[in-house]
């Protein structure tokens, strides 16, 4: 049975959102934990470019909704 774990993204102290998402994706796709990447797949995105795609979608969402406050959170699908 597959399980998932939600890992919060922490920003601040020199770590911006882009770096946080890259670190999390790097952590969950660690070759030692995924049989050299065999267990890493993507749905609607390429795992190798997922961080960039995520940041692009965030920018588009902000532009379309005028989201500007850091206290506002992005919705999760």
N, CA, C and O atoms as a GROMACS GRO file, in nm:
protein
  308
    1UNK      N    1   0.085  -0.117   0.000
    1UNK     CA    2   0.000   0.000   0.000
    1UNK      C    3   0.090   0.124   0.000
    1UNK      O    4   0.187   0.132   0.076
    2UNK      N    5   0.057   0.220  -0.084
    2UNK     CA    6   0.133   0.344  -0.092
    2UNK      C    7   0.083   0.442   0.014
    2UNK      O    8  -0.036   0.446   0.046
    3UNK      N    9   0.174   0.518   0.067
    3UNK     CA   10   0.137   0.622   0.163
    3UNK      C   11   0.201   0.753   0.119
    3UNK      O   12   0.298   0.754   0.043
    4UNK      N   13   0.145   0.862   0.166
    4UNK     CA   14   0.202   0.993   0.137
    4UNK      C   15   0.220   1.069   0.267
    4UNK      O   16   0.156   1.039   0.368
    5UNK      N   17   0.307   1.165   0.263
    5UNK     CA   18   0.331   1.250   0.378
    5UNK      C   19   0.339   1.392   0.329
    5UNK      O   20   0.413   1.421   0.235
    6UNK      N   21   0.265   1.481   0.390
    6UNK     CA   22   0.271   1.622   0.354
    6UNK      C   23   0.386   1.687   0.427
    6UNK      O   24   0.397   1.678   0.549
    7UNK      N   25   0.472   1.753   0.352
    7UNK     CA   26   0.589   1.820   0.409
    7UNK      C   27   0.568   1.970   0.393
    7UNK      O   28   0.557   2.018   0.280
    8UNK      N   29   0.564   2.046   0.502
    8UNK     CA   30   0.543   2.191   0.488
    8UNK      C   31   0.665   2.258   0.424
    8UNK      O   32   0.779   2.217   0.446
    9UNK      N   33   0.639   2.361   0.345
    9UNK     CA   34   0.746   2.441   0.284
    9UNK      C   35   0.779   2.554   0.378
    9UNK      O   36   0.693   2.636   0.410
   10UNK      N   37   0.903   2.561   0.422
   10UNK     CA   38   0.945   2.668   0.511
   10UNK      C   39   1.028   2.769   0.433
   10UNK      O   40   1.122   2.732   0.362
   11UNK      N   41   0.993   2.895   0.448
   11UNK     CA   42   1.069   3.001   0.384
   11UNK      C   43   1.123   3.093   0.493
   11UNK      O   44   1.083   3.083   0.609
   12UNK      N   45   1.212   3.180   0.455
   12UNK     CA   46   1.273   3.271   0.550
   12UNK      C   47   1.417   3.231   0.577
   12UNK      O   48   1.462   3.125   0.535
   13UNK      N   49   1.488   3.316   0.646
   13UNK     CA   50   1.629   3.292   0.678
   13UNK      C   51   1.710   3.256   0.554
   13UNK      O   52   1.784   3.158   0.553
   14UNK      N   53   1.694   3.337   0.448
   14UNK     CA   54   1.769   3.315   0.326
   14UNK      C   55   1.712   3.207   0.235
   14UNK      O   56   1.775   3.171   0.136
   15UNK      N   57   1.597   3.157   0.267
   15UNK     CA   58   1.535   3.051   0.186
   15UNK      C   59   1.404   3.103   0.129
   15UNK      O   60   1.307   3.122   0.202
   16UNK      N   61   1.401   3.128  -0.002
   16UNK     CA   62   1.279   3.176  -0.064
   16UNK      C   63   1.192   3.058  -0.108
   16UNK      O   64   1.230   2.942  -0.090
   17UNK      N   65   1.076   3.087  -0.164
   17UNK     CA   66   0.981   2.983  -0.202
   17UNK      C   67   1.039   2.891  -0.308
   17UNK      O   68   1.020   2.769  -0.302
   18UNK      N   69   1.110   2.948  -0.407
   18UNK     CA   70   1.170   2.868  -0.512
   18UNK      C   71   1.271   2.767  -0.458
   18UNK      O   72   1.272   2.651  -0.499
   19UNK      N   73   1.355   2.812  -0.368
   19UNK     CA   74   1.454   2.723  -0.308
   19UNK      C   75   1.385   2.615  -0.223
   19UNK      O   76   1.428   2.500  -0.221
   20UNK      N   77   1.280   2.654  -0.152
   20UNK     CA   78   1.208   2.559  -0.068
   20UNK      C   79   1.146   2.448  -0.153
   20UNK      O   80   1.157   2.330  -0.118
   21UNK      N   81   1.082   2.484  -0.264
   21UNK     CA   82   1.019   2.381  -0.348
   21UNK      C   83   1.124   2.292  -0.412
   21UNK      O   84   1.102   2.171  -0.425
   22UNK      N   85   1.237   2.349  -0.454
   22UNK     CA   86   1.345   2.267  -0.511
   22UNK      C   87   1.400   2.168  -0.408
   22UNK      O   88   1.426   2.053  -0.440
   23UNK      N   89   1.416   2.215  -0.284
   23UNK     CA   90   1.466   2.127  -0.178
   23UNK      C   91   1.370   2.013  -0.149
   23UNK      O   92   1.413   1.899  -0.129
   24UNK      N   93   1.241   2.042  -0.145
   24UNK     CA   94   1.142   1.938  -0.117
   24UNK      C   95   1.138   1.836  -0.229
   24UNK      O   96   1.135   1.716  -0.204
   25UNK      N   97   1.136   1.883  -0.354
   25UNK     CA   98   1.134   1.790  -0.467
   25UNK      C   99   1.263   1.707  -0.469
   25UNK      O  100   1.258   1.587  -0.497
   26UNK      N  101   1.375   1.769  -0.439
   26UNK     CA  102   1.501   1.695  -0.431
   26UNK      C  103   1.498   1.590  -0.321
   26UNK      O  104   1.550   1.480  -0.339
   27UNK      N  105   1.437   1.624  -0.208
   27UNK     CA  106   1.428   1.530  -0.096
   27UNK      C  107   1.341   1.409  -0.132
   27UNK      O  108   1.381   1.295  -0.108
   28UNK      N  109   1.223   1.433  -0.189
   28UNK     CA  110   1.133   1.322  -0.217
   28UNK      C  111   1.175   1.240  -0.338
   28UNK      O  112   1.128   1.127  -0.355
   29UNK      N  113   1.263   1.293  -0.422
   29UNK     CA  114   1.310   1.216  -0.538
   29UNK      C  115   1.452   1.164  -0.519
   29UNK      O  116   1.519   1.130  -0.617
   30UNK      N  117   1.498   1.159  -0.396
   30UNK     CA  118   1.632   1.111  -0.362
   30UNK      C  119   1.654   0.972  -0.422
   30UNK      O  120   1.578   0.880  -0.393
   31UNK      N  121   1.759   0.955  -0.507
   31UNK     CA  122   1.783   0.826  -0.570
   31UNK      C  123   1.798   0.710  -0.472
   31UNK      O  124   1.763   0.597  -0.504
   32UNK      N  125   1.850   0.736  -0.353
   32UNK     CA  126   1.866   0.629  -0.254
   32UNK      C  127   1.732   0.577  -0.203
   32UNK      O  128   1.721   0.462  -0.160
   33UNK      N  129   1.630   0.662  -0.208
   33UNK     CA  130   1.498   0.624  -0.156
   33UNK      C  131   1.402   0.580  -0.266
   33UNK      O  132   1.295   0.527  -0.237
   34UNK      N  133   1.439   0.601  -0.392
   34UNK     CA  134   1.345   0.577  -0.503
   34UNK      C  135   1.399   0.477  -0.605
   34UNK      O  136   1.357   0.480  -0.721
   35UNK      N  137   1.489   0.390  -0.565
   35UNK     CA  138   1.549   0.292  -0.657
   35UNK      C  139   1.606   0.365  -0.779
   35UNK      O  140   1.571   0.334  -0.893
   36UNK      N  141   1.694   0.462  -0.753
   36UNK     CA  142   1.760   0.540  -0.858
   36UNK      C  143   1.660   0.613  -0.947
   36UNK      O  144   1.681   0.626  -1.068
   37UNK      N  145   1.550   0.662  -0.888
   37UNK     CA  146   1.450   0.739  -0.960
   37UNK      C  147   1.342   0.656  -1.026
   37UNK      O  148   1.249   0.711  -1.086
   38UNK      N  149   1.351   0.525  -1.014
   38UNK     CA  150   1.251   0.436  -1.076
   38UNK      C  151   1.110   0.462  -1.022
   38UNK      O  152   1.012   0.444  -1.094
   39UNK      N  153   1.100   0.503  -0.896
   39UNK     CA  154   0.970   0.525  -0.833
   39UNK      C  155   0.919   0.668  -0.846
   39UNK      O  156   0.815   0.702  -0.790
   40UNK      N  157   0.992   0.753  -0.918
   40UNK     CA  158   0.954   0.894  -0.933
   40UNK      C  159   0.877   0.911  -1.063
   40UNK      O  160   0.929   0.883  -1.171
   41UNK      N  161   0.753   0.957  -1.052
   41UNK     CA  162   0.671   0.984  -1.170
   41UNK      C  163   0.600   1.116  -1.150
   41UNK      O  164   0.600   1.172  -1.040
   42UNK      N  165   0.539   1.165  -1.254
   42UNK     CA  166   0.464   1.290  -1.244
   42UNK      C  167   0.328   1.273  -1.310
   42UNK      O  168   0.312   1.192  -1.400
   43UNK      N  169   0.234   1.350  -1.264
   43UNK     CA  170   0.100   1.353  -1.325
   43UNK      C  171   0.077   1.495  -1.374
   43UNK      O  172   0.059   1.586  -1.294
   44UNK      N  173   0.078   1.513  -1.503
   44UNK     CA  174   0.057   1.646  -1.559
   44UNK      C  175   0.182   1.732  -1.557
   44UNK      O  176   0.175   1.852  -1.585
   45UNK      N  177   0.297   1.673  -1.523
   45UNK     CA  178   0.422   1.748  -1.523
   45UNK      C  179   0.539   1.651  -1.535
   45UNK      O  180   0.524   1.531  -1.512
   46UNK      N  181   0.653   1.705  -1.571
   46UNK     CA  182   0.775   1.627  -1.578
   46UNK      C  183   0.845   1.639  -1.443
   46UNK      O  184   0.872   1.752  -1.401
   47UNK      N  185   0.876   1.530  -1.374
   47UNK     CA  186   0.941   1.541  -1.243
   47UNK      C  187   1.071   1.622  -1.244
   47UNK      O  188   1.107   1.684  -1.144
   48UNK      N  189   1.141   1.622  -1.357
   48UNK     CA  190   1.268   1.696  -1.364
   48UNK      C  191   1.248   1.847  -1.373
   48UNK      O  192   1.338   1.923  -1.339
   49UNK      N  193   1.130   1.890  -1.417
   49UNK     CA  194   1.103   2.034  -1.429
   49UNK      C  195   0.987   2.078  -1.341
   49UNK      O  196   0.936   2.189  -1.358
   50UNK      N  197   0.945   1.993  -1.248
   50UNK     CA  198   0.827   2.022  -1.166
   50UNK      C  199   0.843   2.150  -1.084
   50UNK      O  200   0.746   2.225  -1.069
   51UNK      N  201   0.963   2.177  -1.031
   51UNK     CA  202   0.980   2.299  -0.950
   51UNK      C  203   0.956   2.424  -1.034
   51UNK      O  204   0.889   2.516  -0.989
   52UNK      N  205   1.011   2.428  -1.154
   52UNK     CA  206   0.991   2.543  -1.242
   52UNK      C  207   0.846   2.559  -1.284
   52UNK      O  208   0.794   2.670  -1.290
   53UNK      N  209   0.781   2.446  -1.314
   53UNK     CA  210   0.640   2.450  -1.353
   53UNK      C  211   0.554   2.500  -1.237
   53UNK      O  212   0.462   2.579  -1.258
   54UNK      N  213   0.584   2.456  -1.118
   54UNK     CA  214   0.508   2.498  -1.000
   54UNK      C  215   0.523   2.649  -0.980
   54UNK      O  216   0.424   2.718  -0.954
   55UNK      N  217   0.645   2.701  -0.991
   55UNK     CA  218   0.668   2.844  -0.973
   55UNK      C  219   0.600   2.926  -1.082
   55UNK      O  220   0.546   3.033  -1.054
   56UNK      N  221   0.601   2.875  -1.207
   56UNK     CA  222   0.532   2.944  -1.316
   56UNK      C  223   0.382   2.951  -1.289
   56UNK      O  224   0.321   3.057  -1.307
   57UNK      N  225   0.323   2.840  -1.246
   57UNK     CA  226   0.180   2.840  -1.216
   57UNK      C  227   0.147   2.933  -1.100
   57UNK      O  228   0.042   2.996  -1.100
   58UNK      N  229   0.236   2.941  -1.002
   58UNK     CA  230   0.214   3.032  -0.890
   58UNK      C  231   0.214   3.177  -0.940
   58UNK      O  232   0.128   3.256  -0.901
   59UNK      N  233   0.310   3.211  -1.026
   59UNK     CA  234   0.315   3.348  -1.081
   59UNK      C  235   0.190   3.380  -1.161
   59UNK      O  236   0.134   3.489  -1.150
   60UNK      N  237   0.144   3.284  -1.242
   60UNK     CA  238   0.023   3.305  -1.320
   60UNK      C  239  -0.098   3.324  -1.229
   60UNK      O  240  -0.181   3.411  -1.255
   61UNK      N  241  -0.108   3.245  -1.124
   61UNK     CA  242  -0.219   3.257  -1.030
   61UNK      C  243  -0.218   3.395  -0.964
   61UNK      O  244  -0.322   3.460  -0.952
   62UNK      N  245  -0.101   3.439  -0.922
   62UNK     CA  246  -0.089   3.570  -0.858
   62UNK      C  247  -0.129   3.680  -0.955
   62UNK      O  248  -0.200   3.773  -0.917
   63UNK      N  249  -0.084   3.671  -1.080
   63UNK     CA  250  -0.118   3.772  -1.180
   63UNK      C  251  -0.268   3.776  -1.208
   63UNK      O  252  -0.324   3.884  -1.227
   64UNK      N  253  -0.332   3.662  -1.210
   64UNK     CA  254  -0.475   3.656  -1.242
   64UNK      C  255  -0.564   3.695  -1.125
   64UNK      O  256  -0.676   3.741  -1.146
   65UNK      N  257  -0.518   3.677  -1.003
   65UNK     CA  258  -0.602   3.702  -0.886
   65UNK      C  259  -0.558   3.823  -0.805
   65UNK      O  260  -0.624   3.858  -0.706
   66UNK      N  261  -0.450   3.887  -0.844
   66UNK     CA  262  -0.395   4.001  -0.771
   66UNK      C  263  -0.355   3.963  -0.629
   66UNK      O  264  -0.359   4.047  -0.540
   67UNK      N  265  -0.318   3.839  -0.608
   67UNK     CA  266  -0.270   3.794  -0.477
   67UNK      C  267  -0.137   3.861  -0.449
   67UNK      O  268  -0.041   3.844  -0.525
   68UNK      N  269  -0.129   3.938  -0.342
   68UNK     CA  270  -0.004   4.007  -0.315
   68UNK      C  271   0.043   3.989  -0.171
   68UNK      O  272   0.162   4.004  -0.144
   69UNK      N  273  -0.045   3.958  -0.081
   69UNK     CA  274  -0.007   3.945   0.059
   69UNK      C  275   0.061   3.812   0.085
   69UNK      O  276   0.013   3.708   0.040
   70UNK      N  277   0.172   3.815   0.158
   70UNK     CA  278   0.242   3.691   0.192
   70UNK      C  279   0.160   3.605   0.286
   70UNK      O  280   0.184   3.484   0.297
   71UNK      N  281   0.062   3.666   0.354
   71UNK     CA  282  -0.017   3.588   0.449
   71UNK      C  283  -0.123   3.505   0.379
   71UNK      O  284  -0.177   3.411   0.438
   72UNK      N  285  -0.154   3.538   0.253
   72UNK     CA  286  -0.253   3.460   0.179
   72UNK      C  287  -0.187   3.334   0.127
   72UNK      O  288  -0.070   3.334   0.088
   73UNK      N  289  -0.262   3.226   0.128
   73UNK     CA  290  -0.208   3.098   0.084
   73UNK      C  291  -0.271   3.057  -0.047
   73UNK      O  292  -0.386   3.091  -0.076
   74UNK      N  293  -0.195   2.984  -0.125
   74UNK     CA  294  -0.246   2.931  -0.251
   74UNK      C  295  -0.333   2.810  -0.223
   74UNK      O  296  -0.302   2.730  -0.134
   75UNK      N  297  -0.443   2.795  -0.298
   75UNK     CA  298  -0.528   2.677  -0.277
   75UNK      C  299  -0.460   2.551  -0.328
   75UNK      O  300  -0.382   2.556  -0.424
   76UNK      N  301  -0.488   2.439  -0.265
   76UNK     CA  302  -0.436   2.311  -0.309
   76UNK      C  303  -0.546   2.237  -0.381
   76UNK      O  304  -0.659   2.232  -0.333
   77UNK      N  305  -0.514   2.178  -0.497
   77UNK     CA  306  -0.620   2.105  -0.573
   77UNK      C  307  -0.665   1.981  -0.500
   77UNK      O  308  -0.752   1.909  -0.550
   0.00000   0.00000   0.00000
